[in-house]
Amino acid sequence: MPVAVVTDSTAYLPGQLVDELGIEVVPLYVVLTGRSGREGIDVGPAEVARTLAVRGQQVTTSRPTPGDFVAAYRRRLDAGADRIVSVHLSSELSGTWDAARTAAAQVGEHVVTVVDSRTAAMGTGFAVLAAARAAAGGAEAAEVARLAQSTADASSTLFVLDTLEHLRRGGRIGPAAAVLGTALSVRPVLHVQDGRIVALEKVRTTSRAVAKLVQRVADLCGDRPVSLAVHHLAAAARADALADQLRERVPGLRDLHVSELGAAIGAHVGPGALGVVVDPTATPAAVAD
């Protein structure tokens, strides 16, 4: 395996694909009242949702350390990789990419290429899958990194939240604050643009917000082949219903993943969050898992 692919835990990749493609996942840290732990290992989404449901309770997150990445890179090199492509959550939303760059400098920038996906969740995840499949097919590191970046750039990440309060507290709301002002009771349709969270439009009810989300996704997809991911936090039934609507509205659908957001992003979006990631680079060959 001359090129290994590394990512962080916010990509929320299906575990089966992580195992099949040999992807190394470096966890972020999640801090709850009285303790902290690694996302997906020590702290799960259910615990985050329970904590956030208690008035006054907060959950914070922190990036992996450069040492965490150095250890991951060395594991892959010791296992036989010659080069590493490391693909991560938007640098506008987290210091994870910067920690990976610091680690790459220690291991050797001629060995490790770090890619800023400029997106989040399966927006990053689809880029990682494209990279890992290219690597498995024998592509060189430069091509693996190029495919990761182009897939991430082509993707769209849209979501609706029950409240903007968690984003506001975590400082992740970005330019959306200018659009929404103090109207934190609205149900906006948000998306990730140029690595930041921005508002597409304001809606007064959750049902209307979800309907707008479905329409936006259908418009983005058109008739072309696409892969989709539906994310949620503590809203499994609503996520399944959203997935059913998308199956009906997206004729070119090739693959659909439904998964709960992990603790790190869940801490900032809160319970009830629903999101959809569109990967328009899908082809039948690329998604025949």
KATAFEN-V246155 format. One record per helix or strand of 3 or more residues. SS is the DSSP state (H for helix, E for strand). FROM is the first residue (numbers start at 0). TO is the last residue. Records with the same first field share a line. If there is no record, write none. Layout:
SS->FROM-TO + FROM-TO
This chain:
E->2-7 + 23-25 + 28-31 + 34-38 + 59-61 + 82-87 + 111-115 + 155-159 + 188-192 + 195-200 + 225-231 + 252-259 + 273-278
H->8-10 + 14-20 + 44-51 + 65-77 + 95-106 + 121-135 + 140-153 + 164-169 + 175-179 + 205-220 + 235-248 + 262-268
